Amino acid sequence: MNTAVHNRLISFIWSIADDCLRDVYVRGKYRDVILPMVVLRRLDALLEPSKEAVLEEVAFQKNDLGIVDGDWDDKGMEEASGYVFYNTSEWTLQRLHDTATNSQQILQANFEEYLNGYSSNVKEIIDKFKLKSQIRHMASKDVLLDVLEKFTSPYINLTPFDKEDPDGRKLPPLSNLGMGYVFEELIRKFNEENNEEAGEHFTPREVIDLMTHIVFEPIKDNLPPVMTIYDPACGSGGMLTESQNFIKDKDGEIKATGDVYLYGKEINDETYAICKSDMMIKGNNPENIRVGSTLSTDEFAGIRFDFMLSNPPYGKSWATEQKYIKDGKEVIDPRFTVLLNDYWGKEEEVDAIPRSSDGQLLFLMEMVNKMKSLSQSPQGSRIASVHNGSSLFTGDAGSGESNIRRYIIENDLLDCIIQLPNNLFYNTGISTYIWILSNNKQQHRKGKTILIDASKRFAKLRKNLGAKNSELTPSHIKEIQDAYMTFEKIERQGEDGIAAKVFNNSDFGYYKISIERPKRLKAQFNQERIADLRFDKTLKEPMQWAYEEFGDKVYSDLNALEKEILHWCEKNNFDLNAKKRKALISIKTWEKQKEIHDAATHLLNTIGSDEYSNFNVFQNIVDAELKAQKSKLTASDKNQIYAAVSWYDKTADKIIKKTQKFKSDKLEALLENLDCTVEQLPDYGYYPTGNSDEFANYVTESDLRDTENVPLKDNIYDYFSREVKPHVEEAWIDLDKTKIGYEISFNKYFYQYRPLRDIALVSQEIVDLEKKNEGLIMDILNLG
């Protein structure tokens, strides 16, 4: 849309609000009137030429077919109107204005009759906008006629067709995309009035142009005879209709002759209404546009699409949709689970859901779920989706985000990612990326992905449109498309050049390995160490205060102390939940801890206060003594005692977890599984004890555990030997904890080193500045 035309139209529409609604609505509520009236005027203007034909059809259906009002034969009405919608009332907006009197009540009644005359598909749009209540409000404030006058002005064109104003000046049409621009700018202005953030990010025309070129042109000679296009976050529908326009353009490269069917879903009622109205205007089936959350409901379950283009919301929470996707920790929506192999090659079903604060990758999985297999269509499916940078790298190995990237890349669906310039979008200046997916790559692209850095290729706008101050020109789009098609490395030329690199899919993957070290504990019984065993560690402070205050009375008369204990907690800001409060004043809690404390005291008396450097020996002595006492302590109780009387010390002996014997066949199986030699077994946590065929495993020290990311193309053992072993001799690899992750780093791949400036040059600049600052810098640098 021409920028000057766009700005004139925005100014005109905003003036309607300022001239007519200033004292009737707060400025942030102008949208409640302006947006539905723009849509209504678009529909109304299209039906004006066929009004008489529709009224004749009304008379025919009433008189000749005996049809009662409201039960019209839609097919006959649609043929009369020329569209998939109609209005059976005698009114148009122009006639409502021209015949209006000073009576707002009569105008309101006529207006409501006009709205009630619309077909059901338009009535849904009217309901989504809550337009009837706005009409009543404007009538009660005596501004309805003024608003009508503005919207029926011959100096404004809200239709998708060329018009002339009364002075003979050409009024350009307002396309679906243009309507999207207008809608986005109005929303931005309305939200500014409310000091609110703008909502979703409307996709600029040049970004859609780039997406459509890359999605459709590579297969322009092999397009399916019937094409389906889907957008799971369709907004006002600009991406859908522009895709249709692109492949049906008689002057374009493709000139497709087959039918094109558009599908979409939108959660926002206003944008949904705009999208649906334009589907009706263009003759597309409005029933294929659905309202609601794409994530909550699989609206198009079982349907697969040839092409999918979308700009899903990013940085937006999907917490309210979680209950439809997850039941507790279990993912219940099959769109968001995938099958992946673990490190050992065993296939398992894993979650493919990102953190709840950002749901953009869920929309990508929705599109992946809707791809046509090659058995369903020889061309498969192609996807273009806009994302911010978090989709590239957020989430560690094994996380939902990483699993999504891994599934897409390992199934060879990722074809290309393009980094766009900043400040291309209305409401955000952050870095954005277009992901291109295909399940039918050309042979030379199989197993590979091209990354294109086009972040420097843009032209500055003469006037900002919100946050948008840059645009892609047709030559930029052609340059990016050529880089995609050529599929070769491109070195950046100059500061603002394009760059591209081709990667093997495995280049993005890595093993996250766990590096373990042995636990070394010293142990010693003494009164100071066992004193705190009298208290539950989660309730230590209030229990300790109560015992110091009341002594053994906490065991004999706890009920009498309940109020005082809870009052002390409240006064000292201990915010205990109901479960913790109940435990604090429960005699069972106190008696259980006393039992543990008494057992430790007995052990101190029998074992003594010697310090042990071998925890295995210490543990055997304690276990033997407890067994002799016929102690009823649980494993958890004993662990409390051990934790209280032991501490990490690097000079202590390693703690043996278990020893096991490996006969020749089992040893061979172990070596084959780990892909190592007998000499390398300690590097995997199996240490020979000196006894024949016997190996020891050590308890790990979780506080010293580390992880390393090893590229998939590297060997884990070689990496360990090279990067870890020389620095931590006693470390080993726990292969069972190994996870596979994927991430994509544009900064790493396209980093350009800039050498530091010459020190002499910097010094001279400082000296030059000194002359302007009266010696201050010389004093600071001690050069005076």
C-alpha positions in Angstrom: 0.0 0.0 0.0 1.4 3.4 -1.0 2.7 5.2 2.2 1.1 8.5 1.3 -2.3 6.9 0.6 -2.0 4.9 3.8 -1.3 8.0 5.9 -4.1 10.0 4.3 -6.6 7.2 5.0 -5.4 6.8 8.6 -5.7 10.5 9.2 -9.2 10.6 7.7 -10.4 7.7 9.8 -8.8 9.1 12.9 -10.5 12.5 12.2 -13.8 10.7 12.3 -13.0 9.5 15.8 -11.8 12.9 16.9 -14.7 14.9 15.3 -17.6 12.6 16.3 -16.5 10.5 19.2 -14.4 12.8 21.4 -17.0 13.5 24.1 -18.8 10.1 23.7 -15.9 7.7 24.1 -12.5 7.8 25.8 -9.9 7.9 23.1 -8.7 4.3 23.8 -12.3 3.1 23.0 -12.6 4.8 19.6 -11.7 1.4 18.1 -15.0 -0.1 19.3 -16.7 2.1 16.7 -14.1 2.8 14.0 -13.0 -0.8 13.2 -16.5 -2.3 12.8 -17.7 0.7 10.8 -14.8 0.4 8.4 -15.6 -3.3 7.8 -19.3 -2.6 7.5 -18.8 0.2 5.0 -16.6 -2.1 2.9 -19.4 -4.7 2.7 -22.1 -2.2 2.3 -20.4 -0.4 -0.7 -20.1 -3.7 -2.5 -23.8 -4.6 -2.1 -25.1 -1.1 -3.2 -25.1 -1.9 -7.0 -27.1 -5.1 -6.5 -29.6 -3.8 -4.0 -32.5 -3.8 -6.4 -31.8 -7.3 -7.6 -31.7 -8.6 -4.0 -35.0 -6.9 -3.2 -36.5 -8.5 -6.2 -35.2 -11.9 -5.1 -36.7 -11.2 -1.6 -40.1 -10.5 -3.2 -39.9 -13.6 -5.4 -39.0 -15.9 -2.5 -41.8 -14.4 -0.3 -44.6 -14.3 -2.9 -43.8 -17.2 -5.2 -42.0 -19.6 -2.9 -43.8 -18.7 0.3 -40.5 -18.3 2.2 -40.8 -16.5 5.6 -38.4 -13.7 6.6 -35.1 -15.1 7.8 -35.5 -18.5 6.1 -34.1 -17.3 2.8 -32.7 -19.5 0.1 -29.1 -18.4 0.4 -28.1 -19.6 -3.1 -30.7 -17.4 -4.7 -29.8 -14.4 -2.6 -26.1 -14.8 -3.2 -26.7 -15.0 -7.0 -28.6 -11.8 -6.8 -26.0 -10.0 -4.7 -23.0 -11.3 -6.6 -21.3 -12.3 -3.4 -21.4 -15.0 -0.7 -23.3 -12.5 1.5 -26.3 -10.3 1.1 -28.7 -7.8 2.8 -32.4 -8.2 2.5 -33.4 -4.9 4.1 -34.3 -1.9 2.0 -31.5 0.1 3.6 -27.9 0.9 2.7 -25.7 3.1 4.8 -26.0 5.8 2.2 -29.8 5.7 2.3 -29.8 5.6 6.1 -27.8 8.8 6.0 -29.8 10.5 3.2 -33.2 9.9 4.7 -32.3 10.6 8.3 -34.3 13.1 10.3 -33.5 14.7 13.6 -34.9 11.6 15.4 -32.1 9.5 16.7 -34.6 6.9 17.7 -35.9 6.4 14.2 -32.3 6.3 12.8 -31.4 3.7 15.4 -34.4 1.6 14.5 -33.6 1.8 10.8 -30.0 1.0 11.4 -30.8 -2.1 13.4 -33.3 -3.2 10.7 -30.4 -2.7 8.2 -28.1 -4.9 10.4 -30.7 -7.6 10.8 -31.1 -7.8 7.1 -27.6 -9.2 6.6 -27.0 -12.9 5.9 -25.9 -15.0 8.8 -22.2 -14.9 7.9 -22.2 -11.1 8.2 -24.3 -11.2 11.3 -21.6 -13.2 13.0 -19.1 -10.4 12.1 -21.5 -7.8 13.5 -21.8 -9.9 16.7 -18.0 -10.2 17.1 -17.7 -6.5 16.9 -20.7 -5.9 19.3 -21.8 -3.3 16.8 -25.5 -3.2 17.8 -24.6 -2.0 21.3 -22.3 0.7 19.8 -25.1 1.9 17.5 -27.5 2.3 20.5 -24.8 4.1 22.4 -24.1 6.5 19.6 -27.8 7.1 19.0 -28.3 7.9 22.7 -25.4 10.4 22.5 -26.8 12.0 19.3 -23.7 11.3 17.2 -24.9 8.3 15.1 -25.8 10.5 12.1 -22.4 12.3 12.2 -20.6 9.0 12.1 -22.7 7.9 9.2 -22.0 11.0 7.3 -18.3 10.5 7.7 -18.3 6.9 6.6 -20.5 7.5 3.5 -18.3 10.5 2.4 -17.5 10.3 -1.3 -14.0 11.4 -0.5 -13.0 8.1 1.2 -12.7 4.7 -0.5 -13.0 1.7 1.8 -13.7 -0.7 -1.0 -11.3 -3.0 -2.9 -12.1 -1.2 -6.2 -10.9 2.0 -7.8 -13.2 5.0 -7.3 -13.2 8.8 -8.0 -14.2 11.5 -5.6 -16.7 14.3 -6.6 -13.7 16.4 -7.8 -12.6 13.7 -10.2 -9.5 12.6 -8.2 -8.7 8.9 -8.2 -9.2 7.1 -4.9 -7.0 4.0 -4.8 -8.7 0.7 -3.6 -8.3 -0.6 -0.1 -7.1 -4.2 -0.5 -7.1 -6.8 2.2 -3.5 -6.2 2.9 -4.1 -2.4 2.9 -7.0 -3.0 5.4 -4.5 -4.9 7.5 -2.1 -2.0 7.5 -5.0 0.4 8.4 -6.1 -2.0 11.2 -2.6 -2.3 12.6 -2.0 1.4 12.6 -5.3 2.2 14.2 -4.7 -0.5 16.9 -1.3 1.0 17.5 -2.8 4.5 17.9 -5.7 3.3 20.1 -3.3 1.4 22.4 -1.0 4.4 22.6 -3.9 6.3 24.0 -4.3 3.6 26.7 -0.6 3.3 27.3 -0.8 -0.3 26.2 1.5 -2.5 24.2 0.3 -3.2 20.7 -0.9 -6.8 20.1 0.3 -9.1 17.4 2.8 -8.1 14.8 1.2 -7.4 11.4 3.3 -8.7 8.6 4.5 -6.0 6.2 3.8 -6.5 2.5 7.4 -6.9 1.5 7.9 -9.7 4.0 4.9 -11.5 2.6 6.3 -10.9 -0.9 9.6 -12.6 0.2 7.7 -15.5 1.8 5.5 -16.1 -1.2 8.4 -15.9 -3.7 10.4 -18.5 -1.8 7.4 -20.8 -1.1 5.8 -20.8 -4.5 8.4 -20.0 -7.2 10.8 -22.9 -6.7 7.9 -25.3 -7.7 6.0 -22.9 -10.0 6.1 -25.4 -12.9 4.9 -28.3 -10.7 2.1 -26.7 -8.6 -0.8 -29.0 -7.6 -4.0 -28.6 -9.7 -5.9 -27.7 -6.5 -4.0 -25.7 -3.9 -4.8 -25.3 -0.2 -3.2 -22.6 1.9 -3.4 -22.4 5.7 -2.4 -19.8 8.3 -2.9 -20.9 11.9 -2.6 -17.3 13.2 -4.2 -15.5 10.2 -5.0 -12.2 11.8 -6.8 -10.0 9.3 -6.0 -12.5 6.5 -3.4 -10.5 4.6 -1.0 -13.4 4.3 -3.6 -15.7 2.9 -5.1 -13.3 0.3 -1.6 -12.0 -0.8 -0.5 -15.6 -1.3 -3.6 -16.2 -3.4 -3.0 -13.0 -5.3 0.6 -13.9 -5.9 -0.1 -17.3 -7.5 -3.1 -16.1 -9.4 -1.5 -12.8 -10.7 -1.9 -12.8 -14.5 1.2 -10.7 -14.8 3.2 -12.7 -12.3 5.8 -15.4 -12.7 3.4 -18.3 -11.9 0.1 -17.7 -13.6 -1.5 -20.7 -11.8 -4.8 -21.8 -13.3 -5.9 -24.2 -10.6 -8.3 -23.5 -7.7 -7.0 -22.0 -4.5 -8.7 -22.6 -1.2 -7.8 -20.5 1.9 -7.9 -21.7 5.5 -7.2 -19.9 8.7 -7.8 -19.5 12.3 -7.7 -16.3 14.5 -8.2 -15.9 18.2 -9.0 -12.2 18.2 -12.7 -11.4 17.4 -11.9 -8.1 15.7 -9.2 -9.4 13.4 -11.2 -12.5 12.7 -14.2 -10.4 11.7 -12.0 -8.4 9.3 -10.5 -11.5 7.8 -13.8 -13.2 7.3 -15.3 -10.1 5.7 -12.5 -10.0 3.2 -12.8 -13.7 2.5 -16.5 -13.0 1.5 -15.5 -10.0 -0.6 -13.0 -12.0 -2.6 -15.4 -14.9 -3.1 -13.4 -17.3 -0.9 -15.3 -19.7 1.4 -15.7 -17.8 4.7 -16.5 -21.0 6.6 -12.8 -22.0 6.2 -11.9 -19.1 8.5 -12.5 -20.1 12.1 -12.4 -18.2 15.4 -10.7 -19.4 18.5 -7.4 -20.6 19.8 -5.4 -22.7 17.4 -3.5 -24.2 20.3 -6.6 -25.2 22.4 -8.5 -26.9 19.6 -7.3 -28.8 16.5 -9.9 -27.1 14.3 -8.6 -28.7 11.1 -7.8 -32.2 12.5 -7.4 -34.7 9.7 -6.9 -32.0 7.0 -3.5 -31.5 5.3 -2.4 -28.5 3.4 -0.1 -27.8 0.4 1.2 -24.5 1.6 1.3 -22.8 5.0 2.4 -19.3 5.7 2.2 -17.6 9.1 3.5 -15.0 11.5 2.5 -16.5 14.8 2.6 -14.4 18.0 6.0 -14.6 19.7 6.9 -13.8 23.3 3.3 -14.4 24.2 2.2 -16.7 27.0 0.1 -19.8 26.2 -0.5 -20.6 29.9 -4.3 -20.3 29.4 -4.2 -23.0 26.7 -2.1 -25.4 28.8 -5.1 -27.3 30.2 -6.1 -28.3 26.6 -2.5 -29.5 25.8 -1.3 -31.1 29.0 -2.9 -33.1 31.8 -0.5 -32.6 34.6 2.8 -33.5 33.1 1.4 -35.6 30.3 0.9 -34.0 26.9 -2.6 -35.0 25.6 -2.6 -33.3 22.3 -0.8 -35.5 19.7 0.2 -32.4 17.6 2.7 -31.6 20.3 4.5 -35.0 20.9 7.2 -36.4 18.6 9.1 -39.6 18.2 12.9 -39.3 18.7 15.7 -41.7 19.4 17.6 -41.5 22.7 21.4 -41.7 22.7 21.3 -45.5 22.5 19.0 -45.4 19.5 15.8 -46.4 21.3 12.8 -44.6 19.9 10.7 -42.8 22.5 7.8 -40.4 22.5 8.9 -37.0 23.9 7.2 -33.6 24.5 7.4 -31.0 21.8 6.2 -28.0 23.8 8.1 -24.9 24.7 8.0 -23.0 28.0 4.6 -21.5 28.8 5.8 -17.9 28.3 6.3 -18.3 24.5 4.1 -20.4 22.3 5.4 -19.6 18.8 7.0 -23.0 18.3 3.6 -24.6 19.0 2.3 -22.9 15.9 5.2 -24.3 13.9 4.4 -27.8 15.2 0.7 -27.2 14.2 1.9 -26.6 10.7 4.3 -29.5 10.6 1.3 -31.7 11.8 -0.7 -30.4 8.8 1.9 -31.2 6.1 0.9 -33.5 3.3 3.0 -36.7 3.0 4.5 -37.5 -0.4 2.0 -40.3 -0.7 -0.8 -37.7 -0.3 0.7 -35.3 -2.8 3.8 -35.7 -5.0 4.8 -32.1 -4.2 4.5 -32.5 -0.4 4.1 -29.3 1.6 6.0 -26.1 2.0 5.9 -23.8 5.0 7.1 -20.2 5.7 6.9 -19.0 9.3 8.1 -15.8 10.9 9.8 -16.1 14.4 12.0 -14.1 16.7 15.4 -15.3 17.7 14.3 -17.5 20.7 13.0 -20.2 18.4 16.6 -20.7 17.2 18.3 -21.4 20.5 16.1 -21.3 23.6 15.9 -24.5 25.5 18.6 -27.0 26.5 19.0 -30.5 25.1 15.9 -32.5 25.9 13.7 -29.5 26.4 10.5 -29.0 24.3 12.1 -26.3 22.2 15.2 -28.4 21.4 13.0 -31.4 20.7 11.0 -29.4 18.2 14.1 -28.2 16.4 15.6 -31.7 16.5 12.5 -33.3 15.1 12.3 -30.8 12.2 16.0 -31.0 11.4 16.4 -34.8 11.8 13.4 -35.4 9.6 15.1 -33.1 7.0 12.2 -30.6 7.0 14.2 -27.5 7.5 15.2 -26.0 4.2 16.3 -22.4 5.0 16.2 -19.7 7.7 16.5 -16.1 6.7 17.5 -13.4 9.1 15.6 -10.2 8.3 16.6 -6.6 9.1 15.4 -5.0 12.3 12.6 -2.5 12.4 10.7 -4.1 9.5 7.5 -4.6 11.6 5.1 -2.1 12.9 5.2 -3.0 16.6 8.6 -4.5 17.2 12.2 -3.7 16.3 13.7 -7.0 17.3 15.5 -9.5 15.1 13.1 -11.7 13.1 13.7 -14.8 11.0 11.7 -16.6 8.3 11.8 -20.4 8.6 11.3 -22.3 5.3 10.3 -26.0 5.7 9.7 -28.6 3.0 9.2 -32.3 3.0 10.1 -32.7 -0.6 13.6 -31.1 -1.0 15.5 -31.2 -4.3 18.2 -33.9 -4.3 21.1 -31.5 -3.8 19.4 -29.9 -0.8 18.6 -33.1 1.0 20.3 -33.4 4.4 21.3 -29.7 4.3 20.1 -26.3 5.3 21.0 -22.9 4.1 21.1 -19.9 6.5 20.9 -16.5 4.9 21.8 -13.3 6.8 19.9 -10.5 5.1 19.9 -8.3 8.3 21.9 -5.6 6.5 19.8 -5.4 3.3 17.1 -2.8 3.7 16.1 0.7 2.7 15.1 3.4 5.2 11.6 4.8 5.1 11.3 8.5 4.8 8.6 8.4 7.6 8.3 5.8 10.3 5.2 3.7 10.5 5.1 2.9 14.2 8.4 1.0 14.9 8.8 0.3 11.2 11.5 2.5 9.8 13.0 0.0 7.2 11.7 -2.0 4.3 12.8 -4.6 1.8 12.8 -3.3 -1.8 12.0 -5.6 -4.8 15.8 -5.8 -5.5 16.4 -7.0 -1.9 13.7 -9.6 -2.2 15.2 -10.8 -5.5 18.7 -11.0 -4.0 17.5 -13.1 -1.1 15.5 -15.3 -3.3 18.5 -15.8 -5.6 20.6 -16.8 -2.6 18.0 -19.3 -1.6 17.7 -20.8 -5.0 21.5 -20.9 -5.7 22.1 -22.8 -2.4 25.8 -21.8 -2.2 28.0 -20.0 0.2 28.0 -16.2 -0.2 30.6 -14.0 1.4 29.4 -10.7 2.6 30.5 -7.8 0.4 30.8 -4.5 2.3 29.0 -3.5 5.5 25.5 -4.0 4.1 25.9 -7.1 2.0 24.0 -10.4 2.2 25.7 -13.5 3.5 24.8 -17.2 3.2 26.2 -20.5 4.4 25.1 -24.1 3.7 25.2 -26.6 6.6 24.8 -30.3 7.0 21.8 -30.9 9.3 24.1 -32.6 11.9 26.0 -29.3 12.2 23.3 -27.9 14.4 23.2 -30.9 16.8 25.1 -31.7 19.9 25.4 -34.2 22.7 24.9 -32.9 26.1 27.1 -35.2 28.2 27.2 -35.4 32.0 30.7 -35.3 33.6 30.7 -36.9 37.0 33.2 -36.8 39.9 33.3 -39.1 42.9 31.8 -38.1 46.2 34.4 -37.8 49.0 33.0 -37.5 52.5 34.5 -37.3 56.0 32.2 -38.2 58.9 32.2 -37.6 62.7 29.6 -37.8 65.4 29.5 -35.0 68.0 26.8 -33.2 69.9 27.0 -30.0 67.7 26.4 -32.0 64.5 23.5 -34.0 65.7 21.7 -31.2 67.6 19.7 -30.1 64.6 18.3 -33.6 63.9 15.7 -32.7 66.6 14.1 -30.5 64.0 12.6 -31.1 60.5 15.0 -29.2 58.2 12.0 -27.5 56.4 10.7 -26.2 59.7 14.0 -25.7 61.6 13.6 -22.1 62.7 10.1 -22.3 64.3 10.8 -25.8 65.8 14.1 -24.6 67.2 12.5 -21.5 68.8 9.7 -23.6 70.3 12.1 -26.1 71.8 14.4 -23.4 73.2 11.3 -21.6 74.6 9.3 -24.6 76.0 11.8 -27.5 76.2 10.4 -31.0 76.5 6.9 -29.6 76.9 6.7 -29.7 73.1 6.5 -33.5 73.5 4.1 -33.7 76.4 1.7 -30.7 75.9 2.0 -29.5 72.3 -1.7 -28.7 71.9 -1.4 -26.0 74.7 1.5 -24.4 72.8 -0.1 -24.4 69.3 -1.4 -20.7 69.4 1.9 -19.3 70.7 4.0 -21.2 68.1 1.8 -20.1 65.2 1.7 -16.5 66.6 5.5 -16.5 66.6 5.6 -17.7 63.0 3.2 -14.9 61.9 5.1 -12.2 63.9 8.4 -13.3 62.3 6.9 -13.5 58.8 7.1 -17.3 58.3 4.6 -17.7 55.6 3.7 -21.4 56.1 1.1 -23.1 54.0 -1.6 -25.3 55.5 0.5 -28.4 55.1 3.5 -26.9 56.8 1.4 -25.4 59.7 -0.2 -28.8 60.2 3.2 -30.5 60.4 4.6 -27.9 62.8 1.9 -28.5 65.4 1.7 -32.2 64.9 3.1 -34.4 67.7 4.1 -37.0 65.0 6.6 -34.5 63.5 8.2 -33.8 66.8 8.3 -37.4 67.9 9.8 -38.6 64.6 12.6 -36.1 64.8 13.2 -36.9 68.5 13.5 -40.6 67.5 16.1 -39.7 64.9 18.0 -37.4 67.3 17.9 -40.1 70.0 19.3 -42.7 67.6 22.1 -40.4 66.6 22.9 -39.7 70.3 23.1 -43.4 70.9 25.4 -43.8 68.0 27.6 -41.1 69.3 27.8 -42.9 72.7 28.6 -46.3 71.1 30.7 -45.4 68.1 32.4 -42.3 69.6 33.6 -39.1 68.0 36.4 -40.4 65.9 36.7 -38.7 62.4 36.5 -41.1 59.5 38.0 -40.4 56.0 36.4 -43.5 54.5 32.7 -43.1 54.4 32.1 -46.7 53.3 33.8 -47.9 56.5 31.9 -45.4 58.6 28.5 -46.4 57.0 29.2 -50.1 57.7 29.9 -49.4 61.4 26.7 -47.3 61.7 24.6 -49.9 59.9 25.9 -52.7 62.1 25.2 -50.8 65.3 21.6 -49.9 64.1 21.0 -53.5 63.2 22.2 -54.6 66.6 19.7 -52.1 68.2 17.0 -53.5 66.0 16.4 -49.9 64.9 13.2 -49.1 63.0 14.7 -46.1 61.3 13.8 -45.9 57.6 16.4 -45.3 54.9 15.3 -41.7 54.8 15.8 -41.3 58.5 19.3 -42.8 58.3 20.1 -40.4 55.4 19.2 -37.5 57.7 21.8 -38.7 60.2 24.5 -39.3 57.5 23.8 -35.8 56.1 24.2 -34.2 59.6 27.5 -35.8 60.5 29.3 -35.8 57.1 30.9 -33.2 54.8 32.7 -33.1 51.5 36.5 -33.2 51.7 38.7 -33.7 48.7 41.2 -35.6 50.8 38.7 -38.2 51.9 38.4 -41.6 50.2 36.0 -42.1 47.2 32.7 -43.6 48.3 31.9 -46.8 46.5 28.4 -47.1 45.3 28.6 -50.8 44.3 31.0 -53.4 43.0 30.1 -55.9 40.3 31.7 -58.8 38.5 31.7 -59.0 34.7 32.4 -62.4 33.2 33.9 -62.5 29.7 30.5 -62.4 27.9 29.1 -59.6 30.0 32.3 -57.6 29.8 32.3 -57.9 26.0 28.7 -56.7 25.9 29.6 -53.7 28.2 32.6 -52.8 26.0 30.6 -53.1 22.9 27.8 -50.9 24.4 30.2 -48.2 25.5 32.4 -48.6 22.4 35.6 -48.6 24.4 38.5 -50.8 25.6 39.0 -52.3 29.0 41.6 -49.6 29.7 39.0 -46.9 29.0 36.3 -48.3 31.3 37.3 -45.9 34.2 36.5 -43.0 31.9 32.9 -44.4 31.9 32.7 -44.9 35.6 33.9 -48.5 35.9 37.0 -48.8 38.0 38.9 -52.2 38.4 39.2 -53.2 42.1 42.2 -55.4 41.7 40.0 -58.5 42.1 39.5 -60.6 39.0 36.7 -59.3 36.7 35.5 -56.9 39.5 34.7 -53.2 38.9 33.6 -50.5 41.3 31.2 -47.7 40.7 31.6 -44.6 42.8 28.8 -42.4 44.3 28.7 -39.1 42.3 29.1 -35.7 43.9 26.2 -33.7 42.5 27.7 -30.4 43.5 30.7 -31.1 41.2 28.7 -32.5 38.3 29.3 -30.7 35.0 28.0 -30.9 31.5 29.6 -30.4 28.2 28.1 -29.8 24.7 29.8 -32.0 22.2 29.1 -31.5 18.5 27.4 -34.5 16.9 30.2 -34.6 14.3 32.7 -35.0 17.2 33.4 -38.2 19.1 32.4 -38.0 22.7 35.3 -40.0 24.1 37.8 -38.0 22.0 36.3 -34.8 23.2 36.4 -36.0 26.8 40.0 -37.0 26.5 40.9 -33.7 24.9 38.9 -31.2 26.8 38.1 -32.7 30.2 40.5 -35.4 31.3 43.6 -33.3 31.3 42.0 -30.9 33.8 40.0 -33.3 36.0 41.8 -36.6 36.2 39.2 -38.4 38.3 36.2 -37.4 36.1 34.1 -39.9 34.1 31.3 -39.8 31.5 27.8 -41.0 32.5 26.5 -41.9 29.0 23.1 -42.8 30.4 22.5 -39.1 31.0 23.4 -38.1 27.5 20.9 -36.0 25.7 20.8 -34.8 22.1 20.0 -31.1 21.4 19.8 -28.8 18.5 20.3 -25.0 18.2 21.1 -22.5 15.5 23.3 -19.5 16.1 23.4 -16.8 13.5 25.7 -14.7 15.6 28.3 -17.6 15.6 28.0 -18.5 12.0 28.0 -14.9 10.6 30.2 -13.1 13.1 32.6 -10.6 11.5 35.7 -9.8 13.4 36.5 -6.1 13.7 40.1 -5.4 14.9 40.6 -2.9 17.7 41.5 0.6 16.6 45.2 1.5 16.8 46.2 2.6 20.3 48.2 5.6 18.9 45.1 6.8 17.0 43.0 6.5 20.2 45.6 8.3 22.2 45.7 11.1 19.8 42.0 11.5 19.9 42.2 11.7 23.7 44.9 14.3 23.5 42.8 16.3 21.1 39.8 16.1 23.4 42.0 17.2 26.3 42.6 20.5 24.6 38.9 21.1 24.6 38.4 20.1 28.3 40.9 22.4 30.0 43.4 19.7 31.1 40.9 17.5 32.9 41.7 14.3 30.9 45.4 14.8 31.4 44.9 14.9 35.2 42.8 11.7 35.0 45.4 9.8 32.9 48.4 11.2 34.9 49.9 12.6 31.8 50.1 16.2 33.0 
